[in-house]
């Protein structure tokens, strides 16, 4: 099986092309994503034909679970389509479990910059999904915000957003590098209030147009970046008045830019690259 290793701001994936969907992708993801015995990646991207869009994408986390959406994975897949000549043009549509996403490609200094429409954020608790106590937290512009949760003796105020997959956004005052994400991340991910688990983003606002962020991804652990997480941060920041319509999000792996004006789709921009090609022999 031929594959391509791709990455965007350090969020790395193994990408395979297939004409058939009937394959044990979960087992492949567990094996190929392993960083000691496999290729090593945060997830597996499967490029498939679509009856609804130009292409279809499925994504599997490193633990074999299937994700509904992935912003960096989408941009990596679009980059692959562009560099291999498979893309029909500068605008293309990708079918995902989270809906059809539209990608727009522009050249910046000869390198493709990819902007993805990531869909309309979901704020209703039942649709995220998250099970809440109606007596706790606030409701601002439809978003459950400042919801108190304790983890490892630390009090967190969470804001709940879905970008096709669930996110809990936590704004903090201190540098995100000092946050004990390796301890608190798995505790929040598997908290019983999240029936499908959740991603956790810890965020410090630098100014109205810039934040720094770390992320604990459901089914993966801490990663260098997360596209849907960046979008969730932009939504929560805008609703809480912490950020504006456009925000640069500084992650350990690099920078992403998210645009949202309080309604409609969130747009995510950034670059991606091919790392290498190979053949999986197992």
C-alpha positions in Angstrom: 0.0 0.0 0.0 1.5 3.3 -1.1 1.2 6.2 1.3 2.2 9.9 1.7 3.4 11.5 4.9 1.9 15.0 5.2 1.9 17.7 7.9 0.6 21.1 8.8 2.1 23.1 11.7 3.4 19.9 13.1 0.1 18.0 13.0 1.2 15.0 10.9 -0.8 12.4 9.1 -0.3 9.3 6.9 -2.4 9.7 3.8 -3.6 6.7 1.6 -5.7 6.7 -1.6 -8.3 4.1 -2.1 -11.1 3.4 -4.5 -12.8 1.1 -2.0 -14.1 1.9 1.4 -14.5 -1.7 2.6 -11.2 -2.0 4.5 -10.2 -2.4 8.1 -9.0 1.2 8.4 -9.1 1.1 12.2 -6.5 -1.7 12.4 -4.4 0.1 9.8 -4.5 3.3 11.7 -3.4 1.6 14.9 -0.4 0.0 13.1 0.7 2.7 10.7 0.4 5.7 13.2 2.6 4.0 15.8 5.7 6.1 16.2 7.9 3.2 17.2 6.7 0.3 15.0 4.9 2.1 12.2 5.3 5.2 10.1 4.3 7.5 13.0 1.6 10.2 12.9 -1.3 11.8 14.7 -3.8 10.2 12.4 -4.6 8.3 9.1 -6.2 10.2 6.2 -8.1 8.1 3.7 -8.8 9.7 0.3 -11.9 8.2 -1.4 -14.1 9.0 -4.3 -17.4 10.9 -3.6 -20.8 11.1 -5.2 -21.5 14.4 -3.4 -18.2 16.3 -3.8 -14.9 16.3 -5.7 -13.4 13.9 -3.1 -14.2 12.3 0.2 -12.0 12.1 3.3 -12.1 9.8 6.3 -9.8 10.4 9.2 -8.8 7.9 11.9 -7.0 8.9 15.1 -3.9 7.2 16.3 -5.9 5.0 18.6 -8.1 3.7 15.7 -11.1 5.8 16.5 -12.7 7.7 13.7 -13.0 11.5 13.9 -15.8 13.6 12.4 -13.6 16.5 11.3 -10.0 17.7 11.2 -9.0 21.1 9.8 -5.3 20.4 9.5 -6.0 17.0 8.0 -8.3 18.6 5.4 -5.6 21.1 4.4 -3.0 18.4 4.2 -5.3 16.4 1.9 -6.0 19.4 -0.3 -2.2 20.1 -0.5 -1.8 16.5 -1.7 -4.5 16.9 -4.3 -2.8 20.1 -5.6 0.8 18.8 -5.7 -0.3 15.5 -7.4 -2.4 17.3 -10.0 -5.6 15.7 -8.9 -7.3 19.0 -7.8 -9.9 20.2 -10.4 -8.9 23.8 -9.8 -8.3 26.5 -7.1 -11.7 25.7 -5.5 -12.6 22.1 -4.6 -15.1 20.3 -2.3 -14.3 17.6 0.2 -17.0 15.3 1.7 -16.4 14.5 5.4 -18.5 13.0 8.2 -18.9 16.6 9.4 -20.3 17.7 6.1 -19.0 19.0 2.8 -16.1 21.4 3.1 -15.0 23.9 0.5 -11.2 24.7 0.0 -9.8 27.7 -1.7 -6.1 27.8 -2.7 -4.0 30.9 -3.3 -0.2 31.1 -3.9 1.9 33.1 -1.4 5.5 33.4 -2.5 5.0 30.4 -4.8 3.7 28.2 -2.0 0.0 27.2 -1.8 -1.9 28.7 1.1 -5.1 26.8 1.8 -8.3 28.3 3.2 -11.0 25.9 4.3 -14.6 26.6 5.1 -14.9 24.6 8.3 -18.7 24.8 8.7 -21.0 26.6 11.1 -20.1 26.1 14.8 -22.5 24.0 16.9 -23.3 25.4 20.3 -26.3 23.3 21.5 -25.1 21.0 24.3 -27.1 18.0 23.0 -25.5 18.4 19.6 -21.9 18.8 20.8 -22.5 16.6 22.8 -22.0 17.6 26.4 -24.2 16.8 29.4 -24.4 19.9 31.6 -26.0 21.0 34.9 -28.4 23.8 33.8 -27.6 25.6 37.1 -24.0 26.0 36.3 -22.1 28.2 33.8 -23.4 31.0 31.6 -25.1 31.1 28.2 -23.7 33.8 25.9 -24.8 34.0 22.3 -26.0 30.4 22.6 -22.7 29.1 23.9 -22.4 27.4 27.3 -19.5 29.3 28.8 -17.5 29.6 32.0 -18.7 26.1 33.0 -16.9 25.0 36.2 -15.1 21.7 36.1 -12.5 20.5 38.5 -9.6 18.3 37.4 -6.6 17.2 39.5 -7.5 19.9 42.1 -7.5 22.6 39.4 -10.6 24.7 38.8 -11.3 25.2 35.0 -13.9 27.3 33.3 -14.8 25.6 30.1 -16.6 26.9 26.9 -18.2 24.3 24.7 -18.1 24.3 20.9 -18.4 21.7 18.2 -16.8 22.0 14.8 -18.2 18.7 13.7 -16.2 17.3 16.7 -16.5 18.3 20.4 -14.2 20.9 22.0 -13.8 22.3 25.5 -12.0 25.7 25.3 -10.3 26.9 28.5 -8.9 30.5 28.7 -6.1 31.0 31.2 -4.0 33.9 32.4 -0.7 32.2 32.5 1.5 31.0 29.7 0.1 27.8 28.1 3.5 26.2 28.3 3.1 26.0 32.1 -0.3 24.3 32.0 -0.2 20.6 33.1 -1.9 19.4 29.9 -0.5 15.9 30.1 -2.3 15.4 33.4 -5.5 17.4 32.9 -6.0 16.7 29.2 -6.9 13.0 29.5 -9.1 13.7 32.6 -11.2 16.2 30.6 -11.2 14.1 27.5 -12.8 11.2 29.3 -14.9 13.1 31.8 -18.4 11.5 31.9 -20.0 14.8 30.9 -18.7 14.1 27.3 -20.4 11.0 26.0 -18.2 11.0 22.9 -15.1 12.3 24.7 -13.7 15.7 23.9 -10.7 17.8 22.7 -9.4 20.3 25.2 -7.8 23.6 24.2 -6.0 25.8 26.7 -5.6 29.4 25.5 -4.0 32.6 26.6 -5.0 35.8 24.9 -2.0 38.0 23.8 -4.1 40.7 22.2 -7.4 41.1 20.4 -6.0 39.4 17.2 -3.5 36.9 18.7 -3.7 34.0 21.1 -1.4 31.1 22.1 -2.9 27.6 22.4 -2.1 24.0 23.3 -4.4 21.2 22.6 -5.1 17.7 23.9 -6.8 15.8 21.1 -9.4 13.1 21.7 -7.9 9.7 20.7 -4.4 11.1 20.2 -3.1 13.1 23.2 -1.2 16.3 23.0 -0.4 17.4 19.4 1.5 20.3 17.9 -1.6 21.8 16.4 -5.4 21.2 15.8 -7.4 22.9 13.0 -10.9 22.3 14.4 -9.5 23.3 17.8 -8.2 26.6 16.4 -11.7 27.2 15.0 -13.3 26.5 18.3 -11.0 28.9 20.0 -11.8 31.6 17.5 -15.6 31.1 18.1 -15.3 31.1 21.9 -13.0 34.1 21.8 -15.3 36.1 19.6 -18.4 35.2 21.7 -16.7 36.2 25.0 -15.3 39.4 23.5 -11.7 38.3 23.9 -10.8 38.3 20.2 -12.0 39.9 17.0 -13.2 38.6 13.6 -9.7 37.4 12.6 -7.3 35.7 15.0 -3.8 34.4 14.6 -3.4 31.2 16.8 0.1 30.4 17.8 0.6 26.7 18.5 3.7 24.7 19.3 3.9 23.6 15.7 3.3 27.0 14.1 0.6 29.5 13.3 -3.0 29.1 12.0 -5.4 31.9 11.2 -9.2 31.6 11.8 -11.9 34.0 10.6 -15.4 34.2 12.1 -17.7 37.2 12.3 -20.2 35.8 14.8 -22.3 34.0 12.2 -22.0 31.5 9.3 -18.9 29.4 8.7 -15.5 29.5 10.3 -12.6 29.8 7.9 -9.2 28.3 8.6 -6.1 29.3 6.8 -2.5 27.9 6.8 0.0 25.9 4.9 0.7 22.2 4.6 3.5 20.2 3.1 4.4 16.7 1.9 7.1 15.1 4.1 7.8 11.9 2.1 6.3 9.0 0.2 6.6 5.4 1.0 5.1 1.9 0.8 3.5 0.0 3.7 4.5 -3.6 3.6 2.7 -5.1 6.6 
